[in-house]
Amino acid sequence: MAPKFSSLFQLNNKFIVLLGLFSLLMCITSAQLSSNFYSTTCPRALSIIQSVVNAAVANDSRMGASLLRLQFHDCFVDGCDGSVLLDDIANFTGEKTALPNFQSLRGFDVIDNIKSALEKACPRVVSCADIVVAAAQYGVVALGGPSWNLLLGRRDSTTANFTAANMDIPSPFLNLSGLIASFANKGFTTQEMVTLSGAHTIGRARCILFRNRIYNETNINPIFAAIRRTTCTADTATDNNLAPLDITTPDIFDNKYYSNLMLKEGLLHSDQQLFNATGGSTNSQVLGYTLNPIAFRTDFANAMVKMGNLSVLMGTNGQIRLNCRKVNS
């Protein structure tokens, strides 16, 4: 009887192991972002987000670009986890005062308004990380840009990373090789880097970020430089004066950003690095998007979906913050 009992015991152990592996597989499978994640728990979630974003953009057209930038700066720092929204408090330093964000990142009030509306409709359900990603898309759409498949189900971080915010967000002063490396560190190809740079078809930049370009660089249209110098003087008095990243259609999401580069009218040093009249590895893609706006819209949508998947928290990781500015107590 002993051998028979031993065989049964071994079979039972194998069954338990297989059952455990199956359960683990089911957990992994279920912990995926989904376009219908809130279809039963908060069916009006996306319509609420879009309504608040539309109102904000109607009041201030810059807000569409600000919400898009908010997603970039969230996702490029430890993934799309809403960490960029956390305020500094005693014994906690968030990412808002990091150099790329300080006094320039906007849209936090819009996120607060969205969260407040969602908490009334379906309390403790929709994460701040998902709000950031959805608001970015609706900001783009409000300015005539493409929509993409909104995958949802992220959870919110309980920490922030001030150091990474200073290191991981691409600088406007990077050369082409630096841009390629910075985006590659997040898993993006050179082509996707050029595509995502097209986000600068909307939005504004401060004089302090492009002063050196308009006064000292040679790969620039002199008429364009002269126009920009009228509101961005050589001294520091105009540091915070704004100029459109796309001089042609500053509040319309289109492909004019790329045609501007071909005219040497990129506002930031990093922008013009994508096209060099004497030859550059990304010139052909800039030309391609200039001639084919549909290709740009399609590629941009796909790249935004990929960005939204960066290091997300799912399942039981993280939390659903009740207030996007602070961790639940």
Secondary structure as GFF3:
##gff-version 3
##sequence-region A 1 329
A	DSSP	alpha_helix	2	30	.	.	.	ID=ss1
A	DSSP	alpha_helix	45	59	.	.	.	ID=ss2
A	DSSP	alpha_helix	62	75	.	.	.	ID=ss3
A	DSSP	three_ten_helix	83	85	.	.	.	ID=ss4
A	DSSP	alpha_helix	108	121	.	.	.	ID=ss5
A	DSSP	alpha_helix	128	142	.	.	.	ID=ss6
A	DSSP	alpha_helix	162	168	.	.	.	ID=ss7
A	DSSP	alpha_helix	176	184	.	.	.	ID=ss8
A	DSSP	alpha_helix	190	197	.	.	.	ID=ss9
A	DSSP	three_ten_helix	198	201	.	.	.	ID=ss10
A	DSSP	beta_strand	204	206	.	.	.	ID=ss11
A	DSSP	alpha_helix	207	216	.	.	.	ID=ss12
A	DSSP	alpha_helix	222	229	.	.	.	ID=ss13
A	DSSP	three_ten_helix	236	238	.	.	.	ID=ss14
A	DSSP	beta_strand	242	244	.	.	.	ID=ss15
A	DSSP	alpha_helix	256	262	.	.	.	ID=ss16
A	DSSP	alpha_helix	269	272	.	.	.	ID=ss17
A	DSSP	alpha_helix	283	291	.	.	.	ID=ss18
A	DSSP	alpha_helix	293	308	.	.	.	ID=ss19
###
